[in-house]
Structure formats: structure tokens, C-alpha cells
Amino acid sequence: MVLPEGTFGTSPSSLPGVIEPLAQAGRRHGVDVVVGIIHTAPGLKYNYSVRLPADGSKPAYYTKWHFSPGEPFRKGVDLVVAKGIGLANCMDLNFAAPSRDYGRAGARLLAVPAADEFGNGWQHSRMGLLRGVESGFSLAWSAQWGTPMISDAWGRVLASTDTEGTRAPFVVAVADVPAGPAGPTLYARFGDWFGWVCVIGAAAALLIRRPERQQLRPGRDRSELGEPDRGVGGQAAVL
């Protein structure tokens, strides 16, 4: 189960009171819970995706990598992946990293708490879907506003709903999610190789020397250039 980015705001004293009830619910129902948390500590602010395993093992905290300019959060640099499930956060999927790094690390499902904005939620969820196709993982995208969505590693949308314009207290998207293929994709292995091949091909084409047009010199007959003689009115004379 994946809850959106910023579902809860916590401090060091309040964090256990948020985490423990969610962990208990996950254990009771036999499901992993992933939740987005804005955590404020003395002098620091974190945007977390937190995984609470169904087996009761220790929570895993992923710190968001990418922010809009001026956001007062500490940036993360580490991947969090266990048993083929990786964690990311909203804007992180606007970039090739960490998505491609997760593909290389063996993630077959990425759980992504997100926020989005009204008007761009559908587009942003599809950007996340594209990252899954690139790097070979399924995606569970939970948007606070926008388009909660579940997709497989081949870009097929398995479930989707919409939080825009609804007065419901919450919306749910549910699907059986196949794990992505074992092993990284070509993109995850080699990066933007196809784009670079296109650039190199275009550069090579520009370097190929084109035949230069011969220029008429004063007093030179057109017949020397193999051009047809022309009659009155500028029309080509065909004999």
C-alpha cells in the first residue's frame, strides 16, 4: 500500500506515534506500507518515503533527491531497495537518476509517494510510467493531488484514478502488479546510448562532403557543363 507524499508532518517526538499505527496495520493485513512524510528536525527538514515491511522488520527511510529551487529540504543521495522494491518520491522521476540506478540495482517495483498539482497530475504520472519502461520496473504512483496510478514495466496502466475535482475523503487504485523483468534494461545498463547514436549519425551526415555546384566563368559555354541549350523565352530546346 502506497500513501501520498506529505501524508503526515512529523518531528522527532511525534514520528513514532505516526509510524507505529501504520506498521501495525500493515502487519495485521500482511502488506507493506509506504508513506510520504515531511519530517522536521532541529535545523533540518526532510522529505521522506518510508517503507514499513509487513514482516515487522525495521522501517526503511528514503530521502528525496530532487526539489524545486529554494525548497528547504536536505537532499538525499542513497537508494533504498529491498526484495526488489525500491522507494522514490514525486519529482525524483523527472530525472534519469535515481530511476536508472534503481534499474541497475535490481528494483522490479518502485513505490512512489507523490503530490503533483491540479492540472499536471496525469502528465506527471505518465512521466513516472516512462521511467519504469526505461529501467524495467513496475510503478505504484500515489498522488496527493493528481492521478494515482499503477503500471507495469511495459507501460501498461493496470489501475488509475483521479483526485482532481473530487470531494471524496480519499480515492484508491488497486491492481495485481507483476514484477518487472529480472536484470536491467539496455537503457539502465548503457544510459542514453540511442540518443547519442542519433547525434553521432547526424554529425557524420553533416561531415559528408556534398558535390559542389560548378560555377559559370565569363565566356564559358553552357554546353561544357552538360546543360541544355535554351531557345527563345527561356524554355529548354529538346532536339
N, C-alpha and C positions, 0 to 999 in steps of 0.2 A: 504494500500500500504506500502510495506517494502523496504527501501533502504539499501545498504550495510553498514558495519562497516567502519568508517572513510570516509564517503562520503564527509564530509566537515571538515575543520580545522577552529576553531573559537577562539576568545579571548573575554573578557568581552565586548569590544566595538563593535566587529563585529557580535556577536551572534544574536542580534535582527534582523539584516539585512539578516541572513540566515533563521531564524525561521519563520518570518512573511510571506514571499512569499510562503513557503511550507504550512503554516497554511491556507492561503487564497486559495490556490489551493485545499486543502482538503475540505474546506467549500464549495467551488464552485461546486465540484463534489460529495459532500456528502460522502466522505471516510475519515477514519482515516489515517494519515500518520505516519509511524515510520521510523526514520532515525538514522544512526550511525554518531556520531560527536566526533572528537578529540578536546577537549577544554583545552586551556592553560590559566591558571590564574596565578597571581603573586605567585611564589613559589609552585604551584601545577599544576598537569596535570591530566585530567580526560578522560576516555573513556566512552562515554555516548551512551545509546539507548534512543531516545526521541520520545514520542508519542504526536502527535498533533491531538486532537479529532475533528471530523467533526462538532460537535455542537459548536465549538468555545470556549470551556472551557479551563482552564489553562493547559499548556503543562506538561507532566509528564516526569521526568528525572530518568532513571535507570543508576546506576554506576556499571560498570563491576566488577565482583567478582574475577575472576581468570586470571592470567597473566603468561607468561613465566618468568623464573628467570631473574632479572635485569631490567625488564621493569619499566620505571619511572612514573607509574601511581598510583594515590590513589585508593585503593581497596574499593569496595562497600560492604555493609552488609545488605542492605534492599531490599525487594521485591517491585515491582511496578505492581499492578494488579487492574484493574477496569472493571466492566461489563464482567467479565470472560476472559479478555485478559491480559496476562502478558508479561513483557519485559525481555529479557536476551541478552547476547552478546557472540557470537562466542565460545571462549574457555570455557565459563561457562558450556556448555553442555557436556564437557569432564568429568564432575563430577556429582555425585548424587545430590549435593546441588549446586545451588538453585532449580534444576528441581523438586525434590521430595517435596520441600517446596511449590512450586507453585501448585503441585497437591493437597496438603493439604489445600492450601489457596483458592481452587476453580477455578483456571485457567482452561479454556477449550480450549484456543488457546494461543500459545506462539509465539510472533513475535520476530525474532532473526536476527538483522544485523550481518553479518559475513565477514571475509576477506579470510581466507584459504590461501593455497599456491597451485601453479600448481603441480599436481601430487597427492594431497591428498584431493582435494575438494569433490569428490564423497564419499569417505570413511567418511569424517567429517560430511557431510550432513546426512548420514545414522546413524551416532552416535547420531545426534540430533533426528532423527526419532525414534530410540530406546528409548530415554528418554521420548518421547511422549507416547509410548506404556507402559512404566513402570508406568508413573504417570498420564496417562489419559487425555492428551491434544493433539489437532491438532497442526501442526507446519508450520509456514511460515518462511523459511530459505532463506535469501538474501545474497548471497556471492559476494564480490567484485571480487574475483577470485575463480574459482571452479564450484560449482553446485547449482545454485538457485533452490529451491525445495519447494513444498507444499505437506504435507502428513496429513492423518487423524490420529485419536487416536488409530487406529487398525493397523498402519504401512503400509497402502496402499498409494503409491505415486500417487497423483492426478495430478500433473504437475511438470515438471522438464526441465531444460535447462542447457547449458554448456557454461561457459565463456572462457574455455581454447582453445587456437588456433583460436579464432575468432577476426576479425578486426572490427566487428560492434561496434558502439559507446555505445550501451547498449543492453542487452537481457532481455526478460520478460517471466515470468512464471505466468499464470493466471488460477485460478480454484475457483469454489464454494467450500467453506470449511465447512464441518459440524463441529459443536462444539463437543468437547469430552464429554464423559458421565458425568452426574451430580454426584458429590460425588467422593472422592478419591478412587483410586485403592487399592487393598490389599498391593501392594508394597509401595504406598505412605503412607498408614496407618502404616505399620509394618516394613518397610525397607527390608533389605536383609534376611528375615526370611527363604526363601527356601535354600539359600546358607548355613546358619547356621544349618538348619536341616540336610543338606548333611554332614557337618563337624561333627555334633554330631553322625550321623549314622555311619560314617567311624570310629570315635573314639570308639564307642560301639562295632563295629565288631572286632577291634583290641584287645579289652579287653576280648572278649570271649576266654576262655582257650581251646586251641586245645589239643586233646589227645596226650600224649607224646609217642613216639615210645619206645617200650621196648628194652632194650639192652641185648645182649647175655653176660652171665658171663662165665668165663672159666669153662669147664666141664659140662655146661648146655646143655641138649639135645634140638635140634630144635623142636622136637615133642611137647615139653612143651609149646612152643609159638604158636602151631597150624599151623606151616609152613610145607609144604610138604617135604617128604624125597626126596633126589635127587640122581639120578643114575650117571653113568659114563658120562663124557662130560658136566656135569652141567645142564642137562635137567631134568625137573620135571618128576618124575615117577608117572604115573597115574595107579592105580590098579582098 
